[in-house]
Amino acid sequence: MKLLSEDHKKYIISETSLGGLTQMHEVTLRRIMLVRLAKSIDMDTKSITIGKMPIPITKEDVQGIFGIPIEGEDIEPHLENQTDTELFTAYANNGQILISDLETAIRASKAPDGDFLRRFILYAIGTVLAPTAQHYVDLKYLNLVTDLENLRNLTGDVSHLITSSSSFTSLEIKIT
């Protein structure tokens, strides 16, 4: 986020509800701790367990951590739509939306525009909001950036974030 120009940050803030992400600082986290924390997620209670104590994850917690509101239209129905072939062709590389390609394009962006915004949102999903152990963003997320006019009305919810974390931990990660 530190590499974004002020114009790019202002554009993200004015066009999406993800402005809080532009204020996040770079943090080094311990991989082992993150894996253990992710593995402690309980899908049924929407909580994490630390020391045998379940700690619920609320919308307010997510808003406090990410600085983004968790309100508006649920994203899940949009993820089930047919993927826009034009966007797929524009953003996919060998059938995948690579996080490295998104980062390169974001850094190379001279002026904030619709393509920059789409790439930023996909990058944020793949690295912060719904990361997985993969080096690409799931193609279903293209559906969220098809209609930039309606973008402000869409938000992730706690359930989706927990589901994403759960799918991350379902890959048997070996802790060394």
N, C-alpha and C positions, 0 to 999 in steps of 0.2 A: 504494500500500500504506500510505502514511503516514496516509491518511484513515480507515483501519479502526480501530474501537475495540479495546481489549484483549480484550473478550469475543468479538468477531468473529475476531480473530487466534487466540485460544485454541480456538475452535470449528473453525477450519480445521486447526489443528495436531492436534486430537484426532480429527477425523473423516477426514482424508485424509493422504496422504504428501507433501502439497505445502506443509507448514509452512515450509520454507526460503524459499519465495517471499515470505512475510510479512516476512522480514528483509532483503530486497533494498532497496538504496538507489536513489534516482532518479539516473540518469546521463544526461548529454547525450552523444550519439554523433554522429560525423560520417557523414552519409548516404553520401557518396562512398566512404568507407572500408568501410562496411557492405556496400554493393553490390558492391564489388570482392572483399571477403572472401567474400560469398555466392556470387559467380560462380566462385570458386576451389575450390568443393567438388567433389570427385571421388566420385561415387556408388559406383563399383566398389571403391575402396579405403577408403571411409568416412574420408576425410581432406580437409584443406584444403591448398592449396599456397601457400606464401609464399616468394618469391624462388627459384622452381624447386625448393623443397624440400617434399615432401609431409609433412604433420604429421597422424598418425592422430588421430581423435576417439574416445576410449574412454568407457566407462560412467563411469569414475572422473572423467574430465574434465567430463562433463555433471553429475555429482553435485557436483563442486567448484564449478562455475559457478552452478548453480541452487539448490544446497543441498537437492536432493531425491534420494531413492534411485531407481536405475534397476534395479529388480528386480520380481519378481512376474509376473503374467499379462500376456501381450502384448496390446496394445490393438487391433492390426490386425483380428482376427476380429470384434471388437465394432463396428468402423466399417462393416462390410459388412452388418450387420443392418438390418431395416426400421425406419425412424424412428418412434418413439412419437408418435402423432398428438396426444395430450393435451399432451405437452411441446412439440411443434411449435406448437400453438395458443397455449400460454402464453408462449412465449419469442420466437416469430418475429414480425416486423413486415413486412408485404408480402412474405412468403416468405423473409425473411432474418433472421438473428440479428445485429442490428447491435451493434458493439462499443460505440457511444455509448449505446445503450439499456441494455446490461449495466452499464456504468459508472454511469449514472444510477440504476438500481435498486440497485446495490451501495451507493452513497452514501446512498440514501434508506432503506436497511434499518435498522430500529430494533432488532431482535433477531436474532441468528444462528439460522437455521432451514434447512430443506432447500432452499427456493427461493434463499436467499442463497448457500448452498454451491454449488448448481448454477450460478448466475450467476457466482460467483467462478471456478469451474473453467473455464467457457466463456470468460470474460474472459482468464484466464491462458493458455489455449490460443491465443486469437486475438491476444494481444499479446506473449507471452513464449515459450511452449513450441513453438508451431507457427504463427508469424505468416505472413501472406501480404501481398501488396500490396493486398488488398481491405479494405474497411471493415466486413466482417462475418465471422462464424465459420461455417465450413462446417457444414451441417446434420447431417452424419454424426457430429459430435462430441456431439450430443444423446444418442446411444446410450451414451456413457460415463457420463452422469449420470442415467440412468434408474434404476439400482439403487444407491442410496446405501449400502446395507448392504455391497455388494461393492466399493465404491469404493477402499478401501485396497489391495485385491489387484491393481488395475490400475495399470500405469505405462506411460509412453511408453518407447520404447527408442531407442537411438542411431540405428537405421535410420529410424525414423519421423521423428525430428527432422531428419535429413539429407534425407529425401525432401521434407519440408515446406520446407526451405530451398531445395532444388532447384526446387520448383514456384514459389517466390517469384522465383527468378532466371530462370525460363523466360519470364517476361513481359519482353520486351525493354525494359529500363529504360534511359533515356537519362541519362547522367551529364553534368551541366552544371556 
